[in-house]
Amino acid sequence: MPFFRKRTQSTLKVRKRDIPHGLWLKCPSCNEIIFKRELDKALGVCPKCEHHFQLDRDARLTMLIEPDTFEEWDSELCSLDPLEFTGTASYSSKLEQNMKKTGHKDAITCGRAKMGEYPVAIGVMDFQFLGASMGSVVGEKVTRLIERGTEERLPVIISCASGGARMYEGMYSLMQMAKTSAALARHAAAGLLYIPVLTHPTTAGVMASYATLGDVIIAEPDALIGFAGPRVIKETTQQDLPEGFQRSEFLLEHGLLDAIVHRKNLKQTLIQMLEFTSAT
C-alpha cells in the first residue's frame, strides 16, 4: 500500500465546503485577502490600502450616532408597483426579495438621533437595497426627514449612496428630485444646516438633487460621484475625459466637494461642524 495518495477531487470539495462563507474577503483595490472580522473592526476600510468598502445602513448608523439614541421615522412606508412593471422579474418580486435580504422596506432609513451631544435628523441610504435607487418612497422619506428637521429646527445629515432613479417607477421616481430639492430650499430659508455625506457610489438623480445641495458637502475617499456614466458623457461631449474625473479627489480639486474625510474621522468631523454652526 502506498504511503502517499493523490487527493481525490471529492476530498478537495469537502474541505472547500468546510470553510465558512464570507470569512475572508478580497480587496478590489489591492487584491489582498482580508479577514472579515478585521475589516469590521476597521469600519470597512482595508488595512492594507485603505480602500473603503460599502457599508450597510445598520453599520453606518452604528458608526455615526450615539448608542440607543436613534428614533426611526416613517419605517412603515413601502413602495408600490404603480406601473405594474415586468421584465425578467416583476418589480413587486424584486421589492420582496430586497426586503428579505436587507430586513428593511426600502433603500433609506431616517430618524432622529444624537451625534455627540447634538440632536440631528439623519438619513442613511443602503446600496444593498436595489442599488439604493430613488423611488417614490425614498423621495418621500427624504422629504419628510428634511421637513421634520425644519419643523424641529434640527440639522439634517444624509449619508448618500445611489445608482440613480428607480426605473421601475418611471416618472414617479424622477419627480422626487424636485420634491427633495424644494424641501431643502425651505430648510435653508429657515437658516438650518444640511450636510450630505457622499459614499461610493453616488450617481444620477440623487447626485443631481439632494446629494449636492448641502451647506457643506463631504465625501469618502475614492467614491464614484457623477450624473451620467463616462461613455454617455464622452459620446455627448465628443471629448476625451480626464482620468479619475468622477472620483472624490478630482471633484474636490474642481470645487464640487468641500472635504474628503476618511471613515474613521467622519463622525468626529461631523460633530465639529455641528459644534461650529451651533455656536454661530
N, C-alpha and C positions, 0 to 999 in steps of 0.2 A: 504494500500500500504506500503510495507517495506521501511524503510529509507536507508537501505544498500542493494545494489545489487551486486552480483558477476559479475566482469567484464567479458564480453564475449571474446572469442578468437579473434573475428573480431575487437573489440576495441583495443586490445593489438597490433594487426598487424598494424592498422592505426597509432598508436603512434610510433611504431618502425620505420615505413616508414618516419615519420616526422623528424627523426634525420638525419642531413646531413651526407652523406657518407664521410669517411676519416677525420672527425673532431677530432677523438680520435684514438690513436694507442697504441698497446700493445708492450712493450719492450720484445724482445725474450730472453733477458738475465735475467732480474729481475722480469718480468711479471707485472710491473707497467703499469697503463693506463696513457698515456701522451697526453696532449692537443697538437694537431698538430702545432698550432701557436707557442707554447712554444718550441717545438722541432726545428722548423725552426729558431727561434732566437738563439738557441744553436748550430747552424750549423749541425743539425742532430745528436747531441750527447745526449743520455739520461741523464736528470738532476739528476736521482736517482743513477744510477750505472756507468755512462759514457760509456755505450755501443755505438759504432759508427755505426749508420745506414748507409746504402748505399746512396750516393748522385748521382743525375743525372748530366750530363755534364754541364748543364747550371748553376746549383747551385755551382758546384765545380769551374768553371771558375770565377763566381762572387766572390767566396771566395778567390781565389788566386791572381787575377790580378787587376790592377788599372782600374777604370771605364773609359769606352769609349776609351780604348787603343787596343782592340782586332781587328785584321785584319785576317779574316779567309782565309785559303789556301785550294785549291782543294775541295771545297764544292760540286762541280758538279759530282765527282766520285761516281759511283753507281755499285753495284755488279750485275753480270750477272749470268746465270744458265748454265755453260758450260757442266755439266753432265746431264742436264735435270732431276734432282733428284726428285723422287716422293716417298712418304711414306704415312703416314696418311694424310699428306698435302704436296703439292709441295713446293719446295724451293722458287719459284717465288712468291707464295701466302704468304709464311712466310715473305719474304722481304717486300712485300706490306703492310702487317699487322703491321710490326715493324716500317716502315716509318710513317704510320699514327699515331701509338702510341707515338712515340718519336718526330716526326717533323723533323727528320734528315734522311739522306740517308744511313748511315751506323753507325758502332759502335764506331767511333772515330771522334773527331773534332780537327783540327790542325790549327795553325796560329801563328802570331807574336803578342806580347803584351808587356806591361811593368809590372814588378813586383818591386814595389818600384820605384826607378829611373833607373832600369836596363832593357834593352830590352832583351827579351827571345823568343826562338822558343818553343812553348808549345803545347802539345797534351793531350787530356783528353778522356779516354775510358769510355763508358757508358754501364753498365751491363744490363740495360733495353732493349738494342737492341740485341736480340738473345744471351744473356749471354755474351756480348762483345767478342764473338768468333772471332778469327783471320782468316779472309778470304783474298782473293787477294786484295780487296780494303783497308782493314785495313793495311795489309802489305805494300801496295803501298803508302798509305798516311803517314805511319810512316817513310818509307824510304825517301820520298820526304821532309818530315819535317826535318829529320836529314841532308840530303844533302843540303837543303837550309840554315839550320843553319850553316853548314860548310862553304858554299859559302859566307854568310854574316857575318861569324865569331861571331855567337851568341851561348850562352849556350843553351842547349836543356834540357827541363824538360818534362817528360811524366808521367801523372797520370795513373797508370796501374790497370786494373781490367778485369779478363777474365776467362771464363770456359774452354778455350783451343782453339785448331784449329777448323775451321768450317767444319764439316764432309760433308756437302752438296757440298763442292768444292773439296774433295779428295786431290790429290797430289798438286793441286794449292795452297791449304792452307798451307801445310807442307813446301813448297818452301819459304814461307815468313820468316821462321826462319833464313835461311841462308842469305836472301837478306837484312833483317834489321840488322843482326849482321855484315855484310860486311860494310854497311853504317856507323855503329858505329865505326868500326875499322878505317875507313878513318877519321872520326870526331876526334877520339883520336889521330891519327897520326898528325893532324893539331894542336894539343895542346889545344883543346877546351873541355869545361866542359859538362858532361852529368849526370843528376840526375834523376833516376826513383823513383817515389813515389808509393809504393805497397799498394793497398787498398784491402778490402775484397770483393770477393776472387781474388787472382792472381795465376792462376794454368796453368799446362800443357805447351803447346808450347810457350805461351807468357812468362811464368816464366822461361822457358829454353832458352830464347833468350834475347830480349832487356830489359826485366824487371829486369834482374840481371847482366847486363853488365855495370853498372854505375860506375862513379868515386866515388860517394857517393850514397849508397842505403838506402833509408828511407822507413819506413812502418808505417802505422797507428796501434794503439793498437789492439791486438787480431785478426789480419787479418789472414785468411786462405791462406797460401802460400805453394805451393808444385807442383811437376810434376805429379805424379800419386796419386790415392786415397789410403787410408790406407789398404783396403782389397787387392788391387793388390800388394802393396809393401810387405805386410805380406806373401802373397802366394808365391811371388818371392824369398824373403829372408829367409823364414821359421823362422822368428824371431818375438818375441813379441815387439811391438812398444811402446816407452815411451809416457807417457801422454802428450798431447799438442805438439807433435813433429812437427806439421805443422803450428804452430801459431807463430806470430811475436816474442813473448818473447823467445821462445825456439830457434828460428833462430838467434836472436841477441846474445844469450848466446853462440851459437856454431859458430859464426863468419860470417854467410851469410849476415847479415844486419849491417849497421854502426850506425843506430839510429832508435828508435821508437819515434814518435812525435805525441802528442795529436793534434787533428784537429784545436783547437783554436790557437795553436802555430805554425802551419805548414807554413803559409805564411811568418811570421817573421823569422823563421828558414831558409827558402829558401833564403830570402833576405840577411841574414847574410852570407850564403855560397857564394852567388853571390858577395857580398862586399869583402869577404876574397880573393876569387880567382881573382877578377878584380884588386886587389892591388898587386898581385904577378907577 
